[in-house]
């Protein structure tokens, strides 16, 4: 469960409430395009196609996910279990991948060291030392990395990119190391305590969150839905969606414009009849709204 799990479910519900029609979407293999997943010991995933599948399939509503798996389909056809008769054809295809993983964007370090010694006189000669001392050390380091994912939407039939249907999202992840050391010297023998703690924010979890955010944006853009309302009160409305709604509205005839306004008033909680007529209920609702 992430912060976007409920938002994905709500996006599917939003597609039904706004009656967008069925959207059949397919995803190509999505992988690490930077190559660092092989060289850095697996700090990020080499392939995130399964995350894409679970994200798209969890939306529901009017969004249908169609898997891209040629070898599986071919094997099923050879075995006689299946054919193309009942297969759904996608409307759009999502392409993309992990395009940036910058590890050493920022590194900071700081430390404190303190030592004190006192010599005592008149002590027995059998003591190995006549010194009492204390030392303290404290060091810390922190580093920042950035992960970026890019996605694009293509028309399945023409394989042409759909204008303005793209997303680029980045996330900063941090790691920190803190060490403390305390030492006491009593007439020769030294006793001490040393400890360290290291915390690293999950790179793999960051990639999953970026995929979920990107898919909410991509599906919301394509279906012209106000998806940003699902992602918090401080999210800026998407200009691509607003432009699309405005352009569609101004292409309508007068009656269809009234009907569209009545639908939007209904979605905002006003009780109006969707009859494409500027009746008294609609006028009153418009005056109250603005």
C-alpha positions in Angstrom: 0.0 0.0 0.0 1.3 3.4 -1.0 -0.1 7.0 -0.8 -1.4 6.4 -4.4 -3.2 3.1 -3.9 -6.6 4.7 -3.2 -6.0 7.3 -5.9 -5.7 4.6 -8.5 -9.0 3.1 -7.4 -10.7 6.5 -7.4 -9.4 7.1 -10.9 -11.3 4.1 -12.2 -14.4 5.3 -10.4 -13.9 8.8 -11.8 -13.8 7.3 -15.4 -17.2 5.8 -14.7 -18.7 8.9 -13.2 -17.5 11.1 -16.0 -18.6 8.4 -18.5 -15.4 8.5 -20.5 -16.1 5.3 -22.5 -13.8 2.3 -22.5 -10.1 2.8 -22.7 -8.0 -0.3 -23.7 -4.4 0.2 -22.8 -1.3 -1.9 -23.3 2.2 -1.4 -22.0 5.4 -2.3 -23.6 8.3 -3.7 -21.6 9.5 -0.9 -19.2 13.1 -1.2 -18.1 16.1 0.7 -16.8 17.4 2.8 -19.7 20.4 4.1 -17.8 22.1 0.8 -17.3 23.0 1.5 -13.7 20.8 -1.3 -12.3 23.5 -3.7 -13.5 26.5 -1.8 -12.3 25.4 -0.6 -8.8 24.3 -3.8 -7.2 20.6 -3.6 -7.9 19.8 -0.2 -6.2 17.1 0.2 -8.8 15.1 -2.4 -10.7 16.3 -3.7 -14.1 12.8 -4.2 -15.3 9.6 -2.6 -14.0 7.1 -4.1 -16.4 5.4 -6.1 -13.6 4.9 -2.8 -11.6 3.3 -1.3 -14.7 1.0 -4.3 -15.0 -0.2 -4.2 -11.4 -0.6 -0.4 -11.5 -2.7 -0.3 -14.7 -4.8 -3.4 -13.7 -5.6 -1.9 -10.3 -7.4 1.2 -11.8 -10.5 -0.6 -13.1 -13.6 1.4 -14.1 -13.5 2.2 -17.8 -9.8 1.4 -18.0 -8.9 -2.1 -19.3 -5.3 -3.4 -19.2 -4.2 -5.7 -22.1 -0.9 -7.5 -21.5 1.8 -7.5 -24.2 3.2 -11.1 -24.2 3.7 -12.4 -27.7 5.5 -15.6 -26.7 2.6 -16.6 -24.3 0.0 -16.0 -27.0 2.0 -17.9 -29.6 2.4 -20.9 -27.2 -1.3 -20.9 -26.4 -2.2 -20.9 -30.1 0.3 -23.8 -30.9 -1.2 -25.8 -28.1 -4.7 -25.2 -29.4 -6.0 -23.6 -26.2 -6.7 -20.2 -27.7 -7.0 -18.1 -30.8 -7.4 -14.4 -31.7 -11.2 -14.7 -32.0 -12.0 -13.2 -28.6 -8.9 -11.1 -28.0 -9.3 -7.4 -27.3 -7.4 -4.9 -29.4 -5.7 -2.0 -27.5 -6.5 1.6 -28.2 -3.2 3.0 -26.9 0.2 1.7 -25.9 2.4 3.1 -23.1 6.2 3.2 -23.6 8.9 4.5 -21.3 11.5 3.6 -18.7 13.8 4.7 -16.0 15.7 7.5 -17.7 17.8 9.0 -14.9 19.5 7.7 -11.7 21.9 10.3 -10.4 23.5 9.0 -7.2 26.0 11.7 -6.1 23.9 14.8 -6.5 24.7 16.1 -3.0 27.0 14.7 -0.3 27.4 16.3 3.1 29.6 15.4 6.1 30.2 16.9 9.5 31.8 15.7 12.7 32.8 16.6 16.3 35.8 15.4 18.3 36.8 16.2 21.8 39.6 14.8 24.0 40.7 15.6 27.6 43.5 14.2 29.8 44.5 14.7 33.4 47.7 13.5 35.1 47.6 12.6 38.8 50.6 12.7 41.1 51.3 10.5 44.2 49.8 7.4 42.8 51.3 3.9 43.3 54.1 3.0 40.9 52.5 -0.3 39.9 49.9 1.6 37.8 50.8 1.5 34.1 49.8 5.1 33.8 48.9 8.1 36.0 46.5 9.5 33.4 42.8 9.7 33.2 41.3 10.7 29.9 38.1 10.9 28.0 37.3 11.2 24.3 34.2 11.7 22.3 33.6 11.5 18.5 30.5 12.2 16.4 30.5 12.0 12.6 27.6 12.1 10.1 27.3 11.9 6.4 24.3 12.2 4.1 23.8 11.8 0.3 21.0 12.5 -2.2 20.1 10.7 -5.4 17.5 11.4 -8.0 15.4 8.9 -10.0 13.4 10.0 -13.1 10.8 8.0 -15.1 9.5 9.0 -18.6 6.4 7.7 -20.3 4.8 8.3 -23.6 1.4 7.3 -25.1 1.1 6.0 -28.7 -1.9 5.2 -30.9 -2.0 1.4 -31.3 -3.1 1.4 -34.9 -0.8 4.0 -36.3 2.0 3.7 -33.7 2.2 7.5 -33.8 2.8 9.4 -30.6 -0.3 11.2 -29.2 0.6 14.9 -28.8 1.1 16.1 -25.2 0.4 12.6 -23.8 3.7 12.2 -21.9 4.9 12.4 -18.3 8.2 13.0 -16.7 8.4 12.6 -12.9 11.4 12.7 -10.6 11.9 11.8 -6.9 14.8 12.5 -4.6 15.9 9.7 -2.2 18.4 10.1 0.6 20.8 8.0 2.6 22.5 8.9 5.9 25.2 7.5 8.1 25.8 8.5 11.7 28.6 7.3 14.0 29.3 8.0 17.7 32.3 6.9 19.8 33.0 7.4 23.5 36.2 6.4 25.2 37.5 6.5 28.8 41.1 5.9 29.9 41.7 5.0 33.5 45.4 4.8 34.5 46.3 2.8 31.4 43.3 0.6 30.3 40.9 2.2 27.8 37.2 1.4 27.7 34.9 2.6 24.9 31.6 2.4 23.2 31.2 2.8 19.4 28.0 2.6 17.4 26.7 3.5 13.9 23.4 3.7 12.2 22.7 3.8 8.5 19.4 4.7 6.8 18.7 4.4 3.1 15.3 5.4 1.6 14.0 2.6 -0.6 14.9 3.1 -4.2 12.6 0.3 -5.3 9.7 1.8 -3.5 10.4 5.2 -5.0 10.2 3.7 -8.5 6.9 2.1 -7.7 5.5 5.4 -6.5 6.8 7.2 -9.6 5.1 4.6 -11.8 1.8 5.0 -10.0 1.9 8.8 -10.1 2.8 8.7 -13.8 0.0 6.3 -14.7 -2.6 8.5 -12.8 -1.4 11.4 -14.9 -1.2 9.6 -18.2 -4.7 8.0 -17.9 -6.2 11.2 -16.5 -4.7 13.2 -19.4 -5.9 10.8 -22.1 -9.5 10.7 -20.7 -9.5 14.4 -19.9 -10.3 13.8 -16.2 -9.4 16.2 -13.3 -7.1 13.5 -11.9 -5.2 16.0 -9.8 -8.1 16.2 -7.3 -7.1 12.6 -6.4 -3.6 13.5 -5.5 -4.0 16.2 -2.8 -5.2 19.7 -2.3 -1.9 21.3 -3.3 -1.6 19.7 -6.7 -1.7 22.2 -9.7 -4.4 21.5 -12.3 -3.1 20.0 -15.5 -3.2 22.6 -18.3 -3.4 19.8 -21.0 -6.7 18.6 -19.5 -8.1 22.0 -19.0 -7.2 23.0 -22.6 -8.8 19.8 -24.0 -12.0 20.4 -22.1 -12.2 24.0 -23.1 -11.5 23.1 -26.8 -14.2 20.4 -26.8 -16.7 22.8 -25.2 -16.2 25.6 -27.7 -16.6 23.1 -30.6 -20.1 22.2 -29.3 -23.4 23.7 -30.5 -25.4 25.8 -28.0 -27.7 22.9 -26.8 -24.7 20.6 -26.3 -22.9 23.3 -24.3 -25.9 23.6 -22.0 -26.0 19.8 -21.6 -22.2 19.8 -20.8 -22.7 22.5 -18.2 -25.6 20.6 -16.7 -23.4 17.5 -16.4 -20.6 19.5 -14.7 -23.1 21.1 -12.4 -24.4 17.7 -11.4 -20.8 16.6 -10.7 -20.5 19.6 -8.4 -23.5 18.6 -6.4 -26.3 20.7 -8.0 -29.7 19.2 -8.7 -30.4 20.0 -12.3 -32.0 18.1 -15.2 -29.7 17.1 -18.0 -32.0 18.1 -20.8 -29.8 20.5 -22.9 -32.2 23.4 -22.1 -31.5 26.5 -20.1 -34.4 25.9 -17.7 -34.9 27.7 -14.4 -33.0 25.0 -12.3 -30.0 25.4 -14.6 -30.0 29.2 -14.4 -30.3 29.1 -10.6 -27.5 26.6 -10.3 -25.2 28.7 -12.6 -25.9 31.8 -10.7 -25.1 30.0 -7.4 -21.9 28.4 -8.8 -20.6 31.7 -10.3 
